[in-house]
């Protein structure tokens, strides 16, 4: 299948096959962001499933649906709080360098 990340690296925007470091860095950043989002979703799903689902079945009852929704909301709120604090700390440390 053509058009994936691999073919984009070598194209370099039509520059005679030369690699564009800026393009490569952007693609790596996108891949890292996607991987981080997938990991966050997986961890949240695992944690909330273990907490809220007693007996897996074909559907969720009302209490399980509410538990999952609240668990995911709390998990995302916590993750956002930690992320903001971490980014703030990084900025302070970079400013002190």
C-alpha positions as CSV (number, residue, x, y, z in Angstrom):
1,X,0.0,0.0,0.0
2,X,1.6,3.3,-1.1
3,X,1.2,6.7,0.6
4,X,2.2,5.6,4.1
5,X,4.8,7.2,6.4
6,X,7.6,5.3,4.8
7,X,7.0,6.7,1.3
8,X,6.8,10.3,2.7
9,X,10.2,10.1,4.3
10,X,12.1,9.6,1.1
11,X,10.0,12.1,-1.0
12,X,11.3,15.1,0.9
13,X,8.7,17.3,-0.8
14,X,10.1,16.7,-4.3
15,X,13.7,17.7,-3.5
16,X,15.4,15.1,-5.6
17,X,15.0,12.3,-3.1
18,X,16.7,14.3,-0.2
19,X,15.4,13.9,3.2
20,X,13.7,16.9,4.8
21,X,14.6,16.9,8.5
22,X,11.7,19.2,9.4
23,X,9.2,16.9,7.7
24,X,10.7,13.8,9.4
25,X,10.5,15.6,12.8
26,X,6.9,16.5,12.3
27,X,6.0,12.9,11.3
28,X,7.8,11.6,14.4
29,X,6.0,14.0,16.6
30,X,2.7,12.9,15.1
31,X,3.6,9.2,15.6
32,X,4.6,9.9,19.2
33,X,1.3,11.8,19.9
34,X,-0.8,9.0,18.4
35,X,1.1,6.4,20.4
36,X,0.6,8.4,23.6
37,X,-3.1,8.8,22.9
38,X,-3.4,5.0,22.3
39,X,-1.6,4.3,25.5
40,X,-3.8,6.7,27.5
41,X,-6.9,5.1,26.0
42,X,-5.7,1.6,26.7
43,X,-4.8,2.4,30.3
44,X,-8.1,4.2,30.9
45,X,-10.1,1.3,29.4
46,X,-8.2,-1.3,31.4
47,X,-8.6,0.6,34.7
48,X,-12.2,1.5,34.3
49,X,-13.2,-2.0,33.0
50,X,-11.6,-3.6,36.1
51,X,-13.3,-1.1,38.4
52,X,-16.8,-1.1,36.8
53,X,-17.5,-4.4,35.1
54,X,-18.2,-7.3,37.5
55,X,-19.5,-9.9,35.1
56,X,-18.8,-9.3,31.4
57,X,-21.7,-10.0,29.2
58,X,-23.4,-8.9,26.0
59,X,-24.3,-5.5,27.2
60,X,-23.7,-3.0,30.0
61,X,-26.4,-2.4,32.6
62,X,-27.2,1.2,33.8
63,X,-24.9,1.2,36.8
64,X,-22.0,-0.1,34.7
65,X,-22.6,2.6,32.1
66,X,-22.6,5.3,34.7
67,X,-19.5,3.9,36.4
68,X,-17.6,3.7,33.1
69,X,-18.6,7.3,32.2
70,X,-17.6,8.7,35.6
71,X,-14.4,6.6,35.7
72,X,-13.3,7.8,32.3
73,X,-14.2,11.5,33.2
74,X,-12.1,11.3,36.4
75,X,-9.2,9.6,34.6
76,X,-9.1,12.2,31.9
77,X,-9.4,15.1,34.5
78,X,-6.6,13.6,36.5
79,X,-4.4,13.0,33.4
80,X,-5.0,16.6,32.2
81,X,-4.1,18.0,35.7
82,X,-0.9,16.0,35.8
83,X,-0.1,16.9,32.2
84,X,-0.5,20.6,32.8
85,X,1.6,20.4,36.0
86,X,4.3,18.5,34.1
87,X,4.4,20.9,31.2
88,X,4.5,23.9,33.5
89,X,7.4,22.4,35.4
90,X,9.3,21.7,32.1
91,X,8.8,25.3,31.0
92,X,10.1,26.6,34.4
93,X,13.1,24.3,34.2
94,X,13.8,25.4,30.6
95,X,13.6,29.0,31.6
96,X,16.2,28.5,34.3
97,X,18.7,26.9,32.0
